[in-house]
Amino acid sequence: MAVKFKVKKGDQVVVTTGRDKGKKGEVLEVLRDDARVKVQGVNLVKRHRRPTQTNPGGIDTFEAPIHISNVAHIDPESGSATRVGMSVIDGKKVRVAKASGKAID
């Protein structure tokens, strides 16, 4: 069953662990069933592709998914990693940065 996450497509995140620790990027895709996200410019992998009728072949580079626990939102005020909470502002439920209290949405 898919779980609800606080990370959405288009969010700015920073990688907290692994070989790409400290890199910042935009979330390209959220894979809810696997609890993973694809982040632009992070966890780049190369695959050798055989030529086909539609594809000339060669070495393709693309972003592989990383686990959602290895990324954190970027605080809109300070630019550092922060946790996310929920708050009601003007009758609307929005995500807010715990560090600064600023709305992420």
Backbone as a printed PyTorch tensor [residue, N CA C, xyz], in Angstrom:
tensor([[[  0.8360,  -1.1770,   0.0000],
         [  0.0000,   0.0000,   0.0000],
         [  0.8840,   1.2440,   0.0000]],

        [[  0.5140,   2.2320,  -0.7740],
         [  1.2980,   3.4540,  -0.8810],
         [  1.1560,   4.2830,   0.3900]],

        [[  2.2560,   4.8830,   0.7980],
         [  2.2940,   5.6950,   1.9980],
         [  2.3460,   7.1660,   1.5840]],

        [[  1.7880,   8.0510,   2.3960],
         [  1.8330,   9.4760,   2.1000],
         [  3.1460,  10.0540,   2.5990]],

        [[  3.8210,  10.8070,   1.7280],
         [  5.0980,  11.4120,   2.0680],
         [  4.9690,  12.9200,   2.0760]],

        [[  5.9130,  13.5970,   2.7270],
         [  5.9180,  15.0540,   2.7630],
         [  6.7570,  15.6320,   1.6310]],

        [[  7.3100,  14.7850,   0.7840],
         [  8.1030,  15.2300,  -0.3660],
         [  7.2440,  15.0990,  -1.6080]],

        [[  7.2160,  16.1590,  -2.4180],
         [  6.4340,  16.1560,  -3.6460],
         [  7.3310,  16.4720,  -4.8290]],

        [[  6.8360,  16.1670,  -6.0090],
         [  7.5370,  16.5010,  -7.2350],
         [  7.7040,  18.0200,  -7.3090]],

        [[  8.9230,  18.4570,  -7.6380],
         [  9.2020,  19.8870,  -7.7480],
         [  9.8050,  20.4990,  -6.4970]],

        [[  9.8450,  19.7600,  -5.3780],
         [ 10.4430,  20.2770,  -4.1460],
         [ 11.9590,  20.3690,  -4.2740]],

        [[ 12.5480,  21.3240,  -3.5660],
         [ 14.0010,  21.4390,  -3.4900],
         [ 14.4600,  20.6620,  -2.2590]],

        [[ 15.3740,  19.7000,  -2.4770],
         [ 15.8570,  18.8600,  -1.3880],
         [ 17.3720,  18.8060,  -1.3980]],

        [[ 17.9330,  18.3490,  -0.2720],
         [ 19.3670,  18.1280,  -0.1390],
         [ 19.5690,  16.6790,   0.2920]],

        [[ 20.6110,  16.0310,  -0.2340],
         [ 20.9120,  14.6450,   0.1140],
         [ 21.6820,  14.6440,   1.4280]],

        [[ 21.2380,  13.8300,   2.3920],
         [ 21.8290,  13.8410,   3.7280],
         [ 22.8490,  12.7340,   3.9450]],

        [[ 22.8000,  11.6460,   3.1700],
         [ 23.7450,  10.5550,   3.3510],
         [ 24.1390,   9.9770,   2.0020]],

        [[ 25.2130,   9.2040,   2.0100],
         [ 25.6230,   8.5080,   0.8020],
         [ 26.7030,   9.2430,   0.0350]],

        [[ 26.9970,   8.7500,  -1.1700],
         [ 28.1070,   9.2940,  -1.9420],
         [ 27.7980,  10.6880,  -2.4830]],

        [[ 26.5240,  11.0520,  -2.5770],
         [ 26.1320,  12.3690,  -3.0670],
         [ 25.7230,  13.3100,  -1.9350]],

        [[ 26.2130,  13.0580,  -0.7300],
         [ 25.8500,  13.8540,   0.4400],
         [ 26.1700,  15.3300,   0.2010]],

        [[ 25.1880,  16.1860,   0.5150],
         [ 25.3710,  17.6210,   0.3710],
         [ 24.8730,  18.1910,  -0.9420]],

        [[ 24.6120,  17.3400,  -1.9250],
         [ 24.1210,  17.8360,  -3.2110],
         [ 22.6660,  18.2570,  -3.0820]],

        [[ 22.3400,  19.3510,  -3.7800],
         [ 20.9730,  19.8580,  -3.7630],
         [ 20.3700,  19.6850,  -5.1420]],

        [[ 19.0670,  19.4970,  -5.1900],
         [ 18.3930,  19.3470,  -6.4720],
         [ 16.8960,  19.3320,  -6.3180]],

        [[ 16.2390,  19.2640,  -7.4600],
         [ 14.7800,  19.2470,  -7.5070],
         [ 14.2890,  17.8180,  -7.6460]],

        [[ 13.2010,  17.4960,  -6.9620],
         [ 12.6140,  16.1620,  -7.0490],
         [ 11.9380,  16.0240,  -8.4110]],

        [[ 12.3810,  15.0290,  -9.1870],
         [ 11.8210,  14.7830, -10.5100],
         [ 10.6330,  13.8370, -10.4600]],

        [[ 10.6900,  12.8790,  -9.5240],
         [  9.6510,  11.8570,  -9.4610],
         [  9.6280,  11.2540,  -8.0680]],

        [[  8.4390,  10.9220,  -7.5790],
         [  8.2710,  10.2420,  -6.2960],
         [  7.7090,   8.8640,  -6.5780]],

        [[  8.4480,   7.8240,  -6.1840],
         [  8.0160,   6.4360,  -6.3670],
         [  7.4450,   5.9500,  -5.0380]],

        [[  6.1450,   6.0930,  -4.8770],
         [  5.5050,   5.8280,  -3.5930],
         [  5.5720,   4.3630,  -3.1660]],

        [[  5.4490,   3.4450,  -4.1010],
         [  5.4520,   2.0290,  -3.7340],
         [  6.7960,   1.5860,  -3.1720]],

        [[  7.8890,   2.2010,  -3.6390],
         [  9.2270,   1.8180,  -3.1960],
         [  9.8040,   2.7780,  -2.1640]],

        [[  9.0880,   3.8460,  -1.8200],
         [  9.5600,   4.8880,  -0.8940],
         [ 10.8740,   5.4880,  -1.3780]],

        [[ 10.9230,   5.8250,  -2.6730],
         [ 12.1320,   6.3870,  -3.2750],
         [ 11.7860,   7.6260,  -4.0800]],

        [[ 12.8010,   8.4560,  -4.3020],
         [ 12.6410,   9.6600,  -5.1110],
         [ 13.7890,   9.7670,  -6.0990]],

        [[ 13.5210,  10.4140,  -7.2360],
         [ 14.5660,  10.7460,  -8.1940],
         [ 14.8380,  12.2350,  -8.0550]],

        [[ 16.1210,  12.5810,  -7.8570],
         [ 16.5210,  13.9670,  -7.6640],
         [ 17.4360,  14.3660,  -8.8110]],

        [[ 17.2080,  15.5510,  -9.3640],
         [ 17.9700,  16.0250, -10.5120],
         [ 19.4510,  16.1710, -10.1530]],

        [[ 20.3060,  15.4800, -10.9380],
         [ 21.7530,  15.5720, -10.7680],
         [ 22.3170,  14.7400,  -9.6310]],

        [[ 21.5060,  13.8810,  -9.0210],
         [ 21.9400,  13.0710,  -7.8790],
         [ 21.8300,  11.5980,  -8.2210]],

        [[ 22.7980,  10.7890,  -7.7680],
         [ 22.8310,   9.3460,  -7.9760],
         [ 22.8070,   9.0100,  -9.4650]],

        [[ 23.7090,   9.6370, -10.2130],
         [ 23.7920,   9.4030, -11.6480],
         [ 24.4260,   8.0420, -11.9130]],

        [[ 23.8100,   7.2670, -12.7880],
         [ 24.3240,   5.9570, -13.1690],
         [ 24.4310,   5.8990, -14.6840]],

        [[ 25.3090,   5.0320, -15.1640],
         [ 25.4970,   4.8770, -16.6030],
         [ 25.0910,   3.4700, -17.0060]],

        [[ 24.4370,   3.3610, -18.1520],
         [ 24.0280,   2.0670, -18.6790],
         [ 24.4530,   1.9870, -20.1380]],

        [[ 25.0520,   0.8780, -20.4970],
         [ 25.4200,   0.6420, -21.8880],
         [ 24.2110,   0.0700, -22.6110]],

        [[ 23.7870,   0.7490, -23.6700],
         [ 22.5940,   0.3380, -24.4090],
         [ 22.9890,  -0.2070, -25.7700]],

        [[ 22.3760,  -1.3070, -26.1250],
         [ 22.6030,  -1.9240, -27.4350],
         [ 21.8050,  -1.1620, -28.4940]],

        [[ 22.3340,  -0.9730, -29.6790],
         [ 21.5780,  -0.2810, -30.7300],
         [ 20.3270,  -1.0660, -31.1270]],

        [[ 19.2540,  -0.3420, -31.3600],
         [ 18.0100,  -0.9260, -31.8590],
         [ 17.5580,  -0.1160, -33.0760]],

        [[ 16.4020,  -0.4520, -33.6070],
         [ 15.9140,   0.2840, -34.7700],
         [ 15.5810,   1.7380, -34.4330]],

        [[ 15.1750,   1.9890, -33.2060],
         [ 14.7980,   3.3470, -32.8180],
         [ 15.8820,   4.0680, -32.0260]],

        [[ 16.8350,   3.3350, -31.4560],
         [ 17.8460,   3.9140, -30.5790],
         [ 19.2350,   3.6110, -31.1400]],

        [[ 20.1030,   4.6230, -31.2970],
         [ 21.4330,   4.3520, -31.8500],
         [ 22.3630,   3.6090, -30.8930]],

        [[ 21.9970,   3.5210, -29.6190],
         [ 22.8390,   2.8320, -28.6560],
         [ 23.8560,   3.7760, -28.0530]],

        [[ 24.7580,   3.2370, -27.2350],
         [ 25.7750,   4.0390, -26.5740],
         [ 25.6240,   3.9670, -25.0640]],

        [[ 26.2300,   4.9370, -24.3920],
         [ 26.1920,   4.9730, -22.9350],
         [ 25.2160,   6.0560, -22.5020]],

        [[ 24.1760,   5.6580, -21.7820],
         [ 23.1730,   6.5910, -21.2820],
         [ 23.4670,   6.9040, -19.8220]],

        [[ 23.3270,   8.1620, -19.4490],
         [ 23.4670,   8.5940, -18.0560],
         [ 22.1220,   9.1270, -17.5890]],

        [[ 21.6730,   8.6500, -16.4240],
         [ 20.3880,   9.1030, -15.8980],
         [ 20.3860,   8.9950, -14.3800]],

        [[ 19.3900,   9.6350, -13.7610],
         [ 19.2590,   9.6200, -12.3040],
         [ 18.5740,   8.3320, -11.8540]],

        [[ 19.1880,   7.6530, -10.9070],
         [ 18.5680,   6.4740, -10.3050],
         [ 17.8680,   6.9280,  -9.0220]],

        [[ 16.8140,   6.2240,  -8.6140],
         [ 16.1050,   6.6310,  -7.3990],
         [ 16.9240,   6.3680,  -6.1410]],

        [[ 16.7430,   7.2260,  -5.1370],
         [ 17.3470,   7.0250,  -3.8240],
         [ 16.2270,   6.9940,  -2.7920]],

        [[ 16.5130,   6.4160,  -1.6360],
         [ 15.4820,   6.2600,  -0.6180],
         [ 15.0840,   7.6240,  -0.0640]],

        [[ 13.8120,   7.7510,   0.2260],
         [ 13.2630,   9.0310,   0.6580],
         [ 13.8280,   9.4730,   2.0060]],

        [[ 14.3180,   8.5330,   2.8060],
         [ 14.8880,   8.8920,   4.1070],
         [ 16.2590,   9.5490,   3.9670]],

        [[ 16.8550,   9.4870,   2.7770],
         [ 18.1760,  10.0680,   2.5630],
         [ 18.1210,  11.4850,   2.0080]],

        [[ 16.9400,  12.0780,   1.9300],
         [ 16.8180,  13.4530,   1.4790],
         [ 16.0660,  14.2600,   2.5250]],

        [[ 16.3200,  15.5770,   2.5390],
         [ 15.6280,  16.4860,   3.4440],
         [ 15.2670,  17.7500,   2.6790]],

        [[ 14.1670,  18.3680,   3.0530],
         [ 13.7590,  19.6220,   2.4330],
         [ 14.7940,  20.7050,   2.7070]],

        [[ 14.8490,  21.6730,   1.8040],
         [ 15.7050,  22.8360,   1.9990],
         [ 14.8600,  23.9460,   2.6030]],

        [[ 15.3570,  24.5120,   3.7010],
         [ 14.6600,  25.6110,   4.3730],
         [ 14.6460,  26.8350,   3.4540]],

        [[ 13.4760,  27.4140,   3.1720],
         [ 13.4230,  28.5590,   2.2620],
         [ 14.1660,  29.7860,   2.7840]],

        [[ 14.3560,  29.8740,   4.0910],
         [ 15.0140,  31.0470,   4.6640],
         [ 16.5280,  30.8930,   4.7220]],

        [[ 17.0170,  29.7620,   5.2590],
         [ 18.4620,  29.6040,   5.4630],
         [ 19.1500,  28.7970,   4.3660]],

        [[ 18.4110,  27.9710,   3.6410],
         [ 19.0150,  27.1560,   2.5910],
         [ 19.6200,  25.8570,   3.0880]],

        [[ 19.4360,  25.5410,   4.3540],
         [ 19.9640,  24.2970,   4.9000],
         [ 18.8460,  23.2710,   5.0470]],

        [[ 19.2130,  22.0460,   5.4390],
         [ 18.2360,  20.9670,   5.5830],
         [ 17.3210,  21.2340,   6.7740]],

        [[ 16.0620,  20.8600,   6.6270],
         [ 15.1010,  21.0460,   7.7040],
         [ 14.0650,  19.9340,   7.6650]],

        [[ 13.4240,  19.7210,   8.8110],
         [ 12.2960,  18.8070,   8.8660],
         [ 11.0390,  19.5570,   8.4580]],

        [[  9.9810,  18.8250,   8.1910],
         [  8.7550,  19.4400,   7.6890],
         [  7.6010,  19.1120,   8.6220]],

        [[  6.7840,  20.1250,   8.8890],
         [  5.5800,  19.9440,   9.6770],
         [  4.3890,  20.4780,   8.9010]],

        [[  3.2150,  20.2570,   9.4360],
         [  1.9870,  20.7350,   8.8010],
         [  1.3920,  21.8330,   9.6730]],

        [[  0.7930,  22.8200,   9.0110],
         [  0.1620,  23.9150,   9.7200],
         [ -1.0100,  24.4250,   8.8940]],

        [[ -1.9720,  25.0280,   9.5560],
         [ -3.1150,  25.6020,   8.8610],
         [ -2.9140,  27.1110,   8.7970]],

        [[ -2.8010,  27.6380,   7.5740],
         [ -2.6240,  29.0750,   7.3580],
         [ -3.7500,  29.5520,   6.4570]],

        [[ -4.5210,  30.5090,   6.9340],
         [ -5.6690,  31.0530,   6.2020],
         [ -6.6650,  29.9660,   5.8120]],

        [[ -6.8750,  28.9930,   6.7010],
         [ -7.8350,  27.9270,   6.4430],
         [ -7.3400,  26.8760,   5.4660]],

        [[ -6.0650,  26.9090,   5.1400],
         [ -5.5010,  25.9580,   4.1850],
         [ -4.3450,  25.2050,   4.8400]],

        [[ -4.3150,  23.8930,   4.6810],
         [ -3.2670,  23.0740,   5.2690],
         [ -2.0220,  23.1540,   4.3900]],

        [[ -0.8980,  23.5970,   4.9450],
         [  0.3380,  23.7450,   4.1820],
         [  1.4970,  23.1000,   4.9380]],

        [[  2.5580,  22.7980,   4.1840],
         [  3.7770,  22.2730,   4.7850],
         [  4.6570,  23.4400,   5.2100]],

        [[  5.2340,  23.3440,   6.4070],
         [  6.0990,  24.4070,   6.9050],
         [  7.4360,  23.8190,   7.3440]],

        [[  8.4990,  24.6150,   7.2080],
         [  9.8280,  24.2060,   7.6580],
         [  9.8870,  24.3340,   9.1760]],

        [[ 10.3680,  23.2950,   9.8390],
         [ 10.4360,  23.3090,  11.3130],
         [ 11.4620,  24.3200,  11.7960]],

        [[ 12.5600,  24.5020,  11.0540],
         [ 13.6240,  25.3830,  11.5060],
         [ 13.2020,  26.8430,  11.5250]],

        [[ 12.5530,  27.3140,  10.4660],
         [ 12.2220,  28.7320,  10.3630],
         [ 10.7300,  29.0240,  10.4930]],

        [[  9.8880,  28.0340,  10.2940],
         [  8.4540,  28.2380,  10.3560],
         [  7.8590,  28.7910,   9.0640]],

        [[  8.6720,  28.9140,   8.0320],
         [  8.2050,  29.4330,   6.7410],
         [  7.4680,  28.3410,   5.9680]],

        [[  6.4630,  28.7370,   5.1920],
         [  5.6990,  27.7890,   4.3820],
         [  6.5270,  27.3170,   3.2040]],

        [[  6.4600,  26.0080,   2.9100],
         [  7.1900,  25.4270,   1.7820],
         [  6.3460,  25.4860,   0.5230]],

        [[  5.0370,  25.3130,   0.6520],
         [  4.1450,  25.3390,  -0.5090],
         [  3.9930,  26.7360,  -1.0600]]])
